[in-house]
Amino acid sequence: MLDTLGTSLKDAVKKLAGKTVIDRAAVDELVRDLQRALLSADVNVKLVMQLSKAIKERALDEEPPKGMGAREHVLRIVYQELVNLMGMPGTVALGPQTILLAGLQGSGKTTTAAKLARSFQRKGLRVGVICADTFRPGAYDQLKTLCDRIGVPCFGDPDEPDALVIVREGLPQFRKAYEVIIIDTQGRHALEEHLIEEIININEISHADHRWLVIDAALGQQASEQARRFHEAIGIDGVLVTKMDGTAKGGGALSAVAETGSGIVFIGSGETIDDLERFDPDGFISRLLGMGDLKALVERAEEAVSAEDIDVNAMLKGKFTLRDMYKQLEALNKMGPLKQIMSMLPLGGMQIPDDAYDITSTKMQRYKVIMDSMTPGELDDPAIIGGSRIQRIARGAGVPPEDVRDLIKYYKIMQRALKGMRGMGGGRFNMQRMMKKFGRTQ
């Protein structure tokens, strides 16, 4: 998720954390580093300047809270102002509602409709989806296929050219049996008047409780104009940002919410139907700065993993032996891509090698066979596995010794990463502990 921006922000914070004197020059340098990072990510220039001014004024004028040094005080201000930059999250109620999705073609609206249905379904709500996209060939088939996969009904008619007819027919059927109704509308390559007029009419006949704009994270500065036009037409009250895992230019979409006066409700963080996260500006900035997001991690674990699959409390305490590694990796895979899960751990800026995320079902099965050839003592204490034991384990598993070493190497990488759960945070300055003590927001 915005890996480039996260790395740049962490580097700026680390540079300040390493300074012995925090003076005007140090603050100016920090602000310049932040400006470069945010502008490179396509965050609106006006918003970046507002952020810079707020950080400078507070850093130089405010007295640090009792018990907090100047360095931690400035970094706390940076954290708070970055959270403020994101704005308040949009409102999402867990009750009966009709949600109208708007957006340009290619924004990921159809996939997002199914992801949104899945999100409400996981909260125990009955969901129905209406396909009002009569412009794009195959739109109904795509949406129905996705909905069938999760057991959510999808209403539509690929032979009906009038989207209003489809909405008028679908709403009465769904309102009898379903609590949440999601309407997927058609998008175009540009904000054509016909598209605007149609979505205005759909909004009127559906009496939608929410009108959410779907924005592609890669859209950049154009997102502001898109948001403004749709907001003027139907009154956007929430934004969903898609493809956040695949671009370094997500700042334009994030800052576009200023045009609607609403907040971000969800962000798409991956390709699977479960990869839709409730947006929390506090947790979002926390992850970008390497502080993790334990709240999101626990919520995802509770939704995706049963108690017998994995001991979540043990994982959060950093317990990670070879004996339970395979079981935990299986459970983590249910929670989503491993890279996303690791971003929720407070690693204090620790860089995890990309090969730590390279864990496929085939490799997991090979690891299982290797572990079946280990003694109970080796599973509990991998440190005792030396050259002769590696040879014996390899013969028993029918694999080359290199495969056993690969398993041990992977285990050590994961063990070091999970130690971040026990307060790893970068020497003298632990932002996560400091935020917990003094509060994350103003």
Phi, psi and omega in degrees: 000108179047050184305317183296315178297316180300317179297318181294318179294318179296320179297319179296318180293318179298320181300316179292320181298335182271357181279144180276332180236129178255098181237189182301320180297319180294319179294318179300317179296317178300314181298319178298318179297318179295319179300314180300316182296314184287320179293324177295332179271009176073022173290139183307134184302317181300318180293322179296318179294322177297318178297315181301315181297316181296317181295314180300310183297315181291320183295325184268337185254328184282142173277137178298146175301157181303130179088001181245132179283169182298321182296310180295326179298314180294318181293326175297319178297317178302313180301310183297319182288328175294320176297316179298325179300325181289338182080170178287144178292152177290158182280131176231114180263145177260073181198184181301133182190156174244128185242124178259124179261131179236159178159167179280161176297137180091001181279352182090024186294316182295314177297321180295324178301317179290320178297320180295318177300318179296320181298314179291324179299319180293340176271005176091013181262148176275125189237141172230146182238135177249127178266102178257020177267099180258004184266315185274124178300134177083002182298314181296314181300319179297312183293319180295320179299315179295317181292320178301325182298331182249008177073033178249129180292143180233122180258136178179173179211102183296345180265356181262117183280346185260111182297328181294323177298316181297316181294318180298323181281325185283322185302310181300324180294316184284328184291343178284329189234350187236145183273323182243125178243125181247126181252117178267118182260171181276148176246165177227172178287340178216167181280077182284151182299324179298319179296315180297315181298319181295317183288331174297316181293320178296319179299320182291316183281337180273341186050048185301137177284329179225145175234102187254134180264128178263120183238133174286127182300337182275000185291332177072216187295338179296341183300326182297315180294319178300313181298318182298314183296314180294323180295319178297328184281312188231359179075071180298132178238015177187152181233136172248123180258121183260163173059036179291341182275351189241015181214150174262004186248038183282351184296328179297316179292321180296319183278349181293340181297339179298333180288336184258344184070010178253185180240169175284132180261319180217157171231138176275123188242012180182186187264341183280164185291344178269357185272063174224121185248139172296129185281128176230108184302325179298309180291327180297311179292324178303317179291319180300326182270006178080017182266354179079180179208081186294328179300313180293323180297312181295320180297317180294320179297317181295326181282323191258339190234132177275165184299326181284341178290317187200144174273096185299320181298320179295320179297317181293337177274357176090008179292125184201089178257166177297327183301320183256003185299314182297316180297320181291321179296321176299317180293319179298324179297327177292331183280345180133180179306138185301327181296322177295316182297317181294331178292342179273353179272139180282084185269001176060034178088359179298130180272123179266125180301144181301329182290348176291338181266356184276074181233106182258168179298325179295315180294321179299319179295321178294319177299321181297316179299318180296316181293332176295339180267003180266156175279160176305322180295322179291323179293324181280329183221083182299344181298337183278355183279105178253194185302313182293321178294322178300316179298317180294317180296319180297317179297318181294327182270348181070036180231162176293153177303330180300326179293323178293317178297323178298319177298314180296318179298315180297317179302316182295321178298313181294322179296317179296320180296316183289343175295342176300337179291344182261026172102011178299128186203010172099054171067232187293334185245112177245096186298322182298314180294321181294319180294323179297324184284320188251358178091138185276331185245162182290000000 
